[in-house]
Amino acid sequence: MEKQIAIIGAGISGLLACKYTLSKGFHPIVFEARSGTGGVWTKTVENTKLQTPKPLYQFSDFPWPDSVTDDFPNQHQVLDYIQSYAQHFDLLKHIKFNTKVVGIHYEGPSQEEMQSWSLWGGNGEPFSSRGKWKIEVKDTQSLATEVYQVDFVILCLGRFSDVPNIPEFPPRKGPEAFQGEVIHAVDYFNMDFQSARKFLHGKRVTVVGFQKSALDIAMECCAANGVERPCRVLYKTEHWTVPDYLPWGVPLAYFYLNRFSELVVHKPGEGFLLSLLANILTPLRWAFSKFMESHCKNKLPLAKFGMVPKHSFLQEINSCTVSTIPDKFYDKVEEGSIILKKAPSFSFCKEGINVDGEDQTLETDLVILATGFKGDKKLKDIFMSAMFQECLVGSPTTAIPLYRECIHPQIPQLAVIGFSESLSNLYTSEIRSRWLAELLDGTFKTPSIKEMEEDVEKWDQYKKRYSGPYYKRSCIATLHIWYNDQLCKDMGWNPKRKRGFFAELFEPYGPMDYVSPF
């Protein structure tokens, strides 16, 4: 009997999961709450551009069209590229649009039995005759509900949408105390471009945050209001923002995306010799970071505006928090269209914002909270089972415990694609989707639950070691190749993708290195 596979989400990860499960003869059904494919790229700021260089952000079997010449394509080009991929591989017929998944429920062995298992799913395999998932969905237009029963679920929910992260405030000092308007960035994204421009025009705007969305929104405020009503950017921590990916003329990939660069950091599961080598090369690890920092400080007036971070670029890139600074951002700061204001904590009052420790109120008409999203809550809330919710999120001191960043050892017949971050989420989601397709096809089995949990713990320690306070983002940024090697070995592929010793050691790796499983 044909196995039924449900994929939740038709963003990049969902499309990849669909394409590669189809390649193995499965017939997945994809549930997408929106009316089209593209995930976060369907709703963005108008001036948003890709912040990963185009060669690193492409499907291995579907290159960018020649008409896209910019290394950092704009929102329209990225969305068109993703939608063209879906059309090229005939994926649209497998997608149910305007269909929101309300929740998923596992029907099978008892909780007590599952907790006694030594193998994932009880048998170490992705399918079981004893268990099924029930998917409750709602049509977002008719509001009609329906329940599907499937053998396996792939969660491709993404972590940068839907559930906004709203800062907490003391009683009577939150947005309710403010006479103006407070929205989250997601509300701004949901406006069409013309409405967004009109919404900003003539207002004193304060943007809270200093990641990519905050910077893009601030630039749109400048375009709408100029120096007459400057946009204030409130930030908690300075972050390394990069002007380009060519520090002092050398591609950044040579410092963080080749095998040699991975020799300078400690890796999960490394042996004695690799550990010793990472210790010996510690000065080089420091030098790489300082080289990039010096480039940022040379190209951007960070010192002039008090924006030099206190942490290293190494921690920034290991946290997946590096942002590409919008063109002419600091020119706008220089002319007074953007005002940068550090505010480790703040509260609202009737006229605007009070920064803790300061007497003067920052008067404003509109506050846009570009404070991120609660991706872990979004993932947790899809489950109807309290047991699965609890074991998925884990403890407050660990990242979400996913083996190979895809499989939770305690949750059977389910995988997660696209939650853990990297320097190029498309590149990483593709190889994970291929790995999962091979697992579903029986090419290999997962190890015991104990072994998987031990591996997860090693990766958790790595994230804490190099990512600092941002370890929960589950970022594998500077270990792309080490991580991909593990997936390749599981699938029976040769992890060495280059031709020749020096090419293998020094040439940067990218999506095109994994076109075929040689």
Phi, psi and omega in degrees: 000137183294134179282136180263127180239130177252134176242126183255109181113133179242037170279201182301312182296319180296319178295318179295317178298320178296312184298316185279332172289324175299322182296341179261009176093002177279163178234082185287157171243127184252128178256125180229124183289332180276179182267359180206175179275167175123345177058230184296339182285351178282336181226100180221178171287146186301322184271007182296135174236159173301136179251008170252134179305139186310318181299335179271346184243072178207154176288140185295334183245020181207083183295163174296146177292152181299337181291341178267103186259338182288139177292339180234082184299156180276177185302318181296318181291319180295314180297319179297321179297314180295315181293326177294324177299314180298320180288320182299320182263012174056047183270339188300327183291348179263000186254132172260102181280164181054035182234103183268130176280119181281321180183162177234144184224132180266128176245117183180216180305158181292163178301319181298317180294317180299323180289345179266354183295143173259345178241148178302128181070007181089336182231001180076011183240160184285340181242152177212140178287348185264350185227145176220153172256136173257127182249114178265123183237158178229131174288120186288349179260311181270344183067010176289146180249156180207152180240130177248149175243127184225165180268338182207145180237135174243115181271114178238056189279339186073163181238002184240050178195165167074309184249094185291148174267107181258123178302151177267144182231157176297159178306135178065015177235017177264195181304334181295340180277349188265135181277347178272204184245139177235124176229164172264158180306327181298326178293323178291319179300326185285350176280149170287162189300320181293317179296322180296316179298317180294323181297323183278332191301130175079008182249149170277112188250136172242124177255128180258119180130163179217027172265186189306313182297318180298317182293319180295319179295320179299321178294325177290326175298319178300315181297327183279326191234341179061207184281344180297319176228082185297150177271126178266129177252115180263124182227152180269318186224139173290141178234151174287115174249137187257138178282334180193180180249033179231068181300117181053033175088359181254128180304133180302331182301333180287344179261338187222358183228030170232170184295324180298319181297332181279347176289339186272355178241152176285144187236150177298129177077014180288155176272185184299315185294318178293324178295317178298317181296320178297323177294316181296324184270012179307316178301327179290321176301316178296319183293319177302315181296314181294327178299315180290321179298318181295325178295314179299317181289334178284321184273337183236143182280058185295314182297321182301323183253016177065035186248018176280118182296154178273343179261169185277161174295329178302315178294322181298312184287329177287345179264356186057038178247009177290129177243148172274124183290133177300149178305132175064022179300310182286341171295321178291325176294318181298319183278350177096006177286335176235133176244122179268131183222119178281132181213087179305328174207152182206169177216170181260152168224182185300318186274342183166237188235137172250119175278129182302132180091358179238149184271328187278131177282137176271099184288136183205160178256329186219133176242126177248117181273098175266062190253021173084193185226158178262077182297325180293322178293320178300318179291317181296317188288348178288339181272137174274339182277125177296327180296313180293323177301316183292314184284335179292311183289329179073201182272163180296345184256011179230157172283167178300123191279089180246125176289131187055023182059024183226322190243129172271123185302335185262357183244109186283154169055039182207143176224159178237125177238131173095007178273309177293140186263165174207185177287338177218098186294330177294311180305314182287319180297328180292313182290330175293321179294324177292319177300314181295320179298321178292323177297314180297329182276357177086014179297326179209169176241158174284153174289186180295161178302318181299315180295320178296317181294324177294321178294318178301319180296321178297318179291326178296319178295321177299313182299318180292325183294320187250340184263348180061227185289353183256020185297335182292350176286353177054049185272133177248027193313305187267010175234036178308309188288316178302318178294312180298325177302318180297316179296318179299315180298319177301319184278354182083018178270159171283118181289339179277110189256355183259168179254106178103153186298310184291323176297318181296325185276322191247337181286136177297147176266149177205184184303323184290347176285348183243028181298313182236151183275055181286000000 
